[in-house]
Amino acid sequence: MTETKKKRMVRVMNRHHIRVKKCCASCLFKDIDVDGNRICTKTQLIVEANFRCPLWQMSEGVMNAGMAHGSVRKLTDVIIK
């Protein structure tokens, strides 16, 4: 029987105290090429979604998670008969 070690996902807090996964999927430097591969724009490596490198930085969208930026512009009544 072989033992497999599970990688423990590291999480960080954004400025609104919401826990965010620290991985390539939430990184500022992630990009996806035409073939659908995830590429690190800093290192130009093809990486997996759960990959985490020392250059990881939180993107603006992840930093603003939990912040209320939206507003209702117009309310309309919908009547279904």
N, C-alpha and C positions, 0 to 999 in steps of 0.2 A: 504494500500500500504506500503510495507516495503522498506526501503532504503538499498542498498548494497554499501559498500565502496569498491572502486577499489583500489587494492594495486598498488601503484606507483612504477614502476621499477626504482631502483637506478642504475645509470651508473657512471663509473669511467673512467679516462683517462689513457691510457698506456703511455709509454715513447715517443711514436711517435704522441701523441695528438689525438689518435683515441678513441672514446667513446666505452666502453665495458660494457655489462650488469653485474652487481654485483649480481650473483645468483649461485646456485649449478651447473648449466650447464657450467659455466666458471671458476669453482673453481679448484684449484690444488688438493684438497683432494677428488674429486669425483671418483667413480668407479662404474661399473655396474656388478651385479652378473649374475649367469647363467640363472636366471629367467627373466632377463631384468630389474630388479629393480635398481634404482640409490641409491648407498650407500655412506655415508660419511665415509672415512677411518679414520678420527680423532675420531668421536663420535660413529661409528658403527651403525648409524641410517639409516633407509630407508627414503629417502626424495624425494620431488617433484622437478622438474626441476627448478621451480622459487623460491625454498626455499633459504633463505639467513640467515646465522648464523654469529655470531661474529668472528668465526675462518676463515672466507672466505679469501683466498689468491689467487692472480692471478697466473695462470699457465704460464710456460715459453712460450708455444705456443701463448697464448693471449698477453703476454707482447711483443712478437716480431711481432704482427700483423701490417702490413703496412711497414715492413722493407724489402728491396730488398735483399734476400739471394741467389736467383736462378740466373742461367745464361744459355744461349743457348750454348750447346756444339757442335752441328753439324747442319748445315743447309743442307737440301736436297731439290732438286727440284722435285715436283710431277707433272707429265704431264699426263693429262687425255685426251684421244682421243675419 
